């Protein structure tokens, strides 16, 4: 019964990613786009964790952690690029 709750929450999170994708596409500023992509990355990470719980495979947790770290580093790099104008 608990698995059905995780599946329902996963579907809800997947559907709520679409407004964030729209904001990333049509955002008026670059900062709005960066925040929207960061939110989508966080939602994907949570979806991977729910997939690990639903399928009872612990390897997906490692994938979620790596994906989370990659999203964080990408957000920092893009934010620095927007602020300074270069990556170095």
SULWO-V552999 format. One record per residue. OMEGA is omega as a letter, one per 30 degrees, with the letter a starting at -180 (NA if undefined). Layout:
omega: [OMEGA:OMEGA]
This chain:
omega: [l:l:l:l:l:l:l:l:l:l:l:l:l:l:a:l:a:l:l:l:l:l:l:l:a:a:a:a:l:l:l:a:l:l:l:l:l:l:l:l:l:l:l:l:l:l:l:l:l:l:l:l:a:a:l:l:a:a:l:l:l:l:l:l:l:l:l:l:l:l:l:a:l:l:l:a:a:l:l:l:l:a:a:a:l:a:a:NA]
